[in-house]
Amino acid sequence: MAREYKIFISHSWKYPDDLKNLRNLLNQRGYFNVEFQEASQEEPINSKNAPYIKKILKNKILNSNVILAISGIYASYSDWIEWEIITSYNNSVPIIGVAPWGQEKISRTVTDYSIADVRWNTESIVNAIKTHAK
């Protein structure tokens, strides 16, 4: 039986298509099993209490084999993405930066902590996950 990877995707809620597209990319790859851990607009954490949200997100991060951080330049301006990345890094959860399709500039917020950085290509992303997931 193929391994199932628990993946947390650090993303911006202002760009929900990046999250949806990355999830679809991984789900459509045959023989690659993934369980997504992050909160999304479809599966939100129904609270405005930041400490509570951080507690829930930290549990999801710690339950993950790897973090995929969408490294669009907007990640440099998101306190939440920065918090997720630093939390992952400080808890030894490997971080892979994924540059959104067509993006040339990527966020240093991501690349400063990532173990690998890949372009928006299914095989590159999957190979990085298989190589670096704990």
Helices and strands as residue ranges (DSSP letters): E 4-10, H 16-27, E 33-36, H 50-62, E 66-70, G 73-77, H 79-90, E 95-98, H 108-111, E 116-118, H 122-132
